[in-house]
Amino acid sequence: MEFYQVGKIVNTHGIRGEVRVKSTTDFNDQRFAPGQILYIVQGKQAPVEVKVKSHRQHKGLDLLVFEGLENINLVEQYKQADLKVSKDQQANLDEGDYYYDQIIGLEVVDQEDGTVYGTIKEILSPGANDVWVVSRKGEDDILLPAIADVIKEVNLDQKQVIVEMMEGLI
């Protein structure tokens, strides 16, 4: 089964099995709604299927309780684990919107001269817009703002992102 990350369990909260989740989805209310099925994934271990019992937000994090795991002793083992959904649970996105896993691994190419800058290795969400981290061989990473002035085209078939480099990005 194929999975997609929607968050990371960063810690527990209280003694009633609540976990603090740093979300990586734009659909928090949908993904974490009571009754939703999620998968806890840790390293090479088999994914653990859980059902959301409750969801609330607190200090910028999502707090979840899973059915049958309403005790801190039962959830403590999941600290730093990833929360994922199965491929068939993925929401349909609007034109021009992408899932992180569709972007990570794409080659970054200059629209003007075809220069290949490197490969997107990570996506950061610091605020107003995402920042794509481009890994380059033997050089520092490039922090590419995911804005229309820079990202000109995302071509999933050719596994490329066509960019117009603004002054100061490299």
C-alpha positions in Angstrom: 0.0 0.0 0.0 1.2 3.5 -0.8 1.1 6.2 1.8 1.3 10.0 1.9 2.5 12.0 4.9 0.0 14.4 6.6 1.8 15.1 9.8 4.4 14.1 12.4 3.7 13.2 16.1 6.1 15.5 17.9 5.1 14.7 21.5 2.3 13.6 23.8 -0.1 16.1 25.6 -1.5 15.3 29.0 -2.2 11.7 30.3 -5.3 10.8 28.3 -3.5 9.7 25.1 -3.5 13.0 23.3 -0.7 13.5 20.8 0.8 16.7 19.4 0.9 16.7 15.7 2.9 19.0 13.4 0.7 19.0 10.3 2.1 18.8 6.7 -1.3 18.9 5.1 -3.5 21.8 3.9 -6.6 19.8 4.8 -6.3 19.6 8.7 -10.0 19.6 9.4 -10.7 16.9 6.8 -7.6 14.7 7.6 -7.9 14.8 11.4 -11.8 14.8 11.7 -13.2 12.2 14.1 -13.7 8.9 12.4 -10.9 9.4 9.9 -8.4 6.5 9.4 -4.7 7.4 9.7 -1.5 5.3 9.7 1.3 5.7 12.2 4.6 4.9 10.4 7.9 4.4 12.3 11.0 3.4 10.4 10.8 -0.1 8.9 7.9 -1.2 11.2 4.5 -2.1 9.7 2.1 0.9 9.6 -0.4 1.0 12.5 -3.9 1.8 11.5 -5.7 4.2 13.9 -9.0 6.0 13.9 -9.2 9.6 15.1 -11.4 10.0 18.2 -11.0 13.7 18.7 -9.2 16.6 17.1 -8.5 20.2 18.3 -5.9 22.8 17.7 -3.6 24.2 20.4 -0.7 26.6 20.1 -0.2 26.0 16.3 -0.3 22.2 16.6 -3.1 19.7 16.1 -4.0 17.6 19.1 -5.4 14.1 18.3 -6.7 11.2 20.3 -7.0 7.8 18.7 -9.7 5.3 19.5 -8.4 2.6 21.8 -5.2 4.6 22.6 -6.7 7.0 25.3 -3.7 6.7 27.7 -0.3 8.3 27.6 1.4 4.9 28.1 -0.1 3.6 24.8 0.9 6.6 22.7 4.3 7.5 24.1 6.0 4.9 21.8 4.8 6.9 18.8 6.7 10.1 19.5 8.5 11.3 16.3 6.4 8.9 14.2 4.9 10.0 10.9 1.2 10.2 10.3 0.1 9.1 6.9 -3.0 8.5 4.7 -3.3 5.8 2.1 -3.2 6.7 -1.6 -7.0 6.2 -2.0 -7.6 8.8 0.8 -5.8 11.5 -1.1 -8.0 14.6 -2.0 -8.2 15.8 -5.5 -6.2 19.0 -5.9 -6.9 22.1 -8.0 -4.9 22.8 -11.1 -1.4 24.0 -10.1 -1.5 22.5 -6.6 0.7 19.5 -5.8 1.5 17.1 -2.9 4.9 17.4 -1.4 5.9 13.9 -2.6 5.1 15.0 -6.2 7.6 17.9 -5.9 10.4 16.3 -3.9 12.9 14.7 -6.3 12.1 16.9 -9.3 15.0 18.5 -11.2 15.2 22.3 -11.2 15.9 23.7 -14.7 16.5 27.4 -15.7 13.9 28.6 -18.2 16.4 30.9 -20.0 19.4 28.7 -20.7 18.4 25.2 -19.5 20.9 25.1 -16.7 20.2 22.3 -14.3 20.5 23.6 -10.7 19.9 20.4 -8.8 17.1 18.4 -7.3 14.4 19.4 -4.8 15.2 17.5 -1.6 12.8 19.1 1.0 9.9 21.6 1.3 9.8 24.1 4.1 6.7 26.0 5.2 8.0 29.1 7.1 5.1 31.4 6.5 3.5 33.1 3.5 4.8 30.6 0.9 6.6 27.3 0.8 10.3 27.2 0.2 11.8 24.4 -1.9 15.3 23.3 -0.9 17.3 22.5 -4.0 20.3 20.1 -3.4 23.4 20.9 -5.6 26.4 18.7 -5.9 29.4 20.2 -4.1 27.7 23.5 -3.5 25.3 25.0 -0.9 21.6 24.3 -1.2 19.4 26.9 -3.0 16.3 28.1 -1.1 13.7 28.6 -3.8 10.5 30.5 -2.9 7.5 28.7 -4.3 6.0 31.8 -5.9 4.8 32.5 -9.5 7.8 34.9 -10.1 10.2 32.0 -9.6 8.3 28.8 -10.4 7.3 29.0 -14.0 6.2 25.4 -14.7 5.9 22.1 -12.9 6.2 19.2 -15.3 5.5 16.0 -13.5 5.8 13.9 -16.7 9.4 15.1 -17.3 10.2 15.3 -13.6 11.2 18.9 -13.9 10.5 22.3 -12.4 11.2 25.2 -14.8 12.3 28.3 -12.9 13.3 31.9 -13.5 16.1 32.6 -11.0 15.8 36.0 -9.3 18.9 37.9 -8.4 20.3 36.8 -5.0 18.8 33.3 -4.9 22.1 31.6 -5.7 
